[in-house]
Amino acid sequence: MKFTAILQLARQCGLVALAATATTMCFAQELQPGKGVAVQPIKTSIPEEIFQTRIVMRALQDLGYDVAPAKEIEPATAYLVIASGDATFTAGYWDPLQTDFYKNAGGSAKLSREGVFSTNALQGYLIDRKTAEKYHITNIGQLADPKLAKLFDADGDGKADLAGCTPGWGCEPVIENHLRAYKLSATVDHRQGSYAALIADVIARQRAGKPVLYYAWVPYWVSAVLVPGKDVVWLEVPFSSQPGANAGMSTKLPNDKDYGFQVNKQQIVANQAFVQAHPDARMLFAKMQVNVDDINAQNLRMNQGEKSSEDIDRHVTAWIHANQKAYDGWLNDARAAASK
């Protein structure tokens, strides 16, 4: 073969190799549209919230994003941080409980909340079943009676001790509003601090046969330890009463019970500028869903000792494998959104 022919063949092969490289790069871009883009998740101080947060983090990693470990910030400031761009998303937004936080951070001009990440999130007040049945207590309004309130006095001041809400959480203003609206401020003390410490004390007291009064929500492992209907009972409220943006809204459930809190859905809230720049992430956030029963089950495993970072990663992997078809569908929808 002449030298000129060899040179021509080499050039042709080079073009083929270049085209193949370009095709590979394009394919990789389609699979990982977020490659090289930094993401900062945030969550509250509730350890059990990391499970659903890491499911979202894993999906973003599969789309190529450089996802940092989640930082802990309470809801009162979390949405301000996301709105400013100092964080990217949280998977723990409760709607409508945290509506005021969302609006105060700039609302939809600064934040994005699309889709429903988890449904049927319930909240309310509970007491031990033994005391409820002995004294016929079914409504928290009955604790305006000092004699009934004193049954739940744990510190000797004569007032009922309500294990309540960590400062800065969305439940705090609702509980404080209830104490005023139902005229309970003189007989019920809203104990605040670390919820984990408060609920540990509640469980210890209930197991010792002592009366307990506490605030709780679902999904959360507490309802698997203190089982409603078996160990404890939900208390109704005298009437619906909500503060802030939810004022005037009914809190009655479909079964006509009123536990004082609206049924919530959990959503992924993200920085608006981020999702506009990354339509794949926007689509992912809108599509992802985790069943509330799955969250409860994982949270209970954490309470039973499987709470290390490695344990939680294992739980996430197992959940993805069990929901592989749906998970792959979210990723495919996200990649399709990026290619438009």
N, C-alpha and C positions, 0 to 999 in steps of 0.2 A: 504494500500500500504506500502511495506517495505521501510525502510529508504534509502537503496541503490537504489531502483527504483526511489524514489523521487529525489535523488541527480542526477541520470542519466537524468531524465526528465528536471530538472533545467538546467543541462549543455547543453542539446539539445536546449532548449528555448533560452539560452544565445547566442548560436551560430547563431540561427535564427535572434535574435535581432541585433547581431553584423553585420550579412550579410545585414539586412535591413538598418542599419545605413550607412554602406559602400555604398550601392546602392544609398541612398539618397544623400550622399556626392558627389558621382560621377555624379549624375544627376545635382546637384547644380553647380558643376564644369563645366559641359557641357553648362549650361545655362549662367553662369557668369565666362568665362575663364579669365577675367581680374581682378578677385576679389583680393583686397589688393594691386594692382599696382597703383602707383601715376602717374597722368597725369597733365601736366601744359600747358594749351592752351595760345596762345597769339593772339592779334589782333592789328590793327592800332588804331589811335585816332578817327577814324570815328565811331560815335555812332551806325550808322545803320548797321555796320558790325557784331554787336553782335548777330543778329537774326540767320544768317546762322551758326555762330560759336556755338551758343547754341544748334542748332539742332544736330551738331556733338557731342557736350558734352553730350547731353541727350542719344544719342545712345551708347556712351562709358559707361555711367553710367548704362545703361541697360545690358551691357556686364560685369558689376561688377567693373569697374575701379573707383578709387578714384580720381575724377576730381576736381581740384582746380578752383577757379574763374579765368577768363581770365585776363591776364596782358596786358597793352597797350605798344607796342613797334613799332616804325615806320619801314617800310620795309627795309631801308638801313642797319639796324642792326638786324632786326628780324631773318633773316636766319642764321646769325652768331650765334645768341643765340640758335636757334634750333640745329644747327650743333654741338655746344659744349655740348648739352645735358641739358642745363639749362632751356630749354622749350621743349615741346613734339611736338606740331603741330600748324599750322595756317591754317584757312580755306579761307584765303584771298590772295592766290598767283595768280597773273595775268601773264599768258603766252601768248605772248612773252614779255610783257612790263617789267617784272622784271627779265628777263633772266640774266642780268649782276649781279644782287644781288645774284641770285641762284648760279651762277658759282663762284663768289667771295667768297662764303661761303663754297666752297668745292665740289659743284655739287653733282652728284649721289653717290660719295664716302661717303659723310656725310649726304645727304638728300634724301628723297624719295618723288616722285611726280607721283602718278598713278591715272588713271581715269580722268574723267571730272566732277567737282562738279557743274559748271554752265557754260552755253555757251552764245555766242552772246553778250559779253560785249563790248560796243562801247565807243569811246571817241572823243573829238574834240572841236572846237571853235564855239561859237554861238554869234550872235548879235540880237538885237531886230528887229522884222519884219518891223516896221515902218521905221526905218533908212535904213534897207536893201533895201526896195522898193523905197524909196525916192531918194537914192543916187546910186542905182543899184550895191550894194555891194554883191558879191557872193563868193569872194575869199580873204583870209586873206592877200595875197600878195598885194592887192590894198592899204593896210594901209601903204605901203612904201611912199605913197603920203601924205605929212604932212597935207594937207587940210582935207583929209578924216580921218586921224588919230586923228586930233584935235577934231573931233565930239565926240570921246569917252574919252575926257580929263575930269577927275573928280576932279583933284587936282590943275588945273591951270598951269601946267608946259608945256603945249603945246603938250604933248605926249599922245597917247591912253593908257588908263589904262586897262590892261588885268588882270581880276581876275583869278589868276592862281593856282599854285600847292603848297601845303604845303611842306616846305623843308624836304628832306629825302624820299619823295614819288617817285615812278618810273616815274611819268609824268614830274618831274622837269627837268631831263636831256633832255627829248624829246622836251619840250617847249623851253628850252634854245638853243637847236640845231636848231629848226625852226626859231627862231629869227635871228640867224646868217645866216642860209642857204637862207632865203627869204629876207635878208637885211632889217630887221625890227628893229634892235637894236636902231637906231637913232630916230625912230618914235613911238615905242611901249614900254611901261614900264611893265615888268612882276611883278605884285604885288603878294607878297607871305606873308604867315602867316597862321592863322587858317582859313581853307577853309570854315568852318561854318560861321565865321564872314564875310569873303569876299563875300560869296554867299547871305548872308542876306542883305548886302549893294546893291548887284546887283538887287535883287528882289525889294527892296524899290525904287531904281532908276527907274526900268522898270515900276513899278506901278505909279510912279510920271510922267511918259511920257518922261523920259530922255533916251538917248542912252546907251546901255550896251554892253560890250564885255567880254566874260568869257569862261573859260575852264570847261567842264563838262563830265560826263560819265554816262553810263547806265549799270547796274541797280543803280539808285539813285533817290530819291524823287523829285529832282529839275525839272526833265523833266515832272512831273505831275503838277507842279506849273507853270513853264514857258514851255508851251507845244510847241515843235518843229513843225513848219508849221502853228501854230496859233499865238503864242506870240513872238516866236523867230525863227531864221533859222540857220541851220548849214552852216559854211563857208568851202569851199574847200581850198586846198593848191595848190601852183603853181606846185609842183612835190613831189614825195615821197622822204623823207629824214629822216633817222633814225640813232641814234648814237650807239656806242658800238657794242655788239654782233649782233644787228639787222641791222647794216649798209648795205645798198644795197638792203634791202627787200622792196618790193612794199607794199604800204598801201592802194591800190585801193580796193574798196568794190565790191561785185558781181554786183552791179548796175552801176558800172563804176565811181561812185563818189569817190573822194579822200579827206578824212578829216584829213589826216596826221598821223593817228594812225592805226595800224593793229587791226583787230577784235581779241579780246582776249577770252580765256577760263579761268575760274577760277578753281584752283585745291587745294586740301589739300596737304600741304607740311609738312612732318614729319621727325623726327630724324631717320636716317637710322638704327642705332643700335636698336632703340626701335621697329620698325616694323619687323626687323629680329627676334627679341626675342618674338614678339607677332603677329603671322600670322593672328589672328582674327582681330586685329586692322588694319593690312595692307589690308586685304580683305574689311573691312568696308570702309576705306578711298578710295579704288578703286571703290567701288560700289555706294556710296552715290551721289545723284544728287538733286539739287533744281532748279526749273524753274525760269528763270530770271524775269518773270512776277510776280511770287509769292514774290520775293525779293522786287521788285518795290512796290507792293501793301502794303507789311508790312512796308517798309520804309516811305511810305506816311502816314500811320496810326501813325507812330512815330512823323512825322512832324506836324500832326494834334493834338498832345497832348498825345497820348498813348505811352509814352517813359520811364515810370518807369521800374525798374527791374521786378516787378510783371506783368506789362503789356506785356513785351517781353516774359516772361515765358508763359503767357497765349497764346500769338501768336504762340509760338513754339508748345505748346500742341495742339492747333487747327490745325496747319499745319500737325502735325503727324497724328492726327485723320483723316484728309482729305486725307492723303496719307498712310494710315495704311498698306495696302497690300504691297506696295513697301518697306516701313520702316521695316516691319516684315521680308520681304525677305532679306534685307541687314543684319539684325541680324542673320538670319538663315544661310546665306552664311558665315558670320564671325565665327559663332560657328562651322560650318562644317570644316572651315580652321584650327581652333584650335585643332580639334580632329584628324587631319591627322598625 
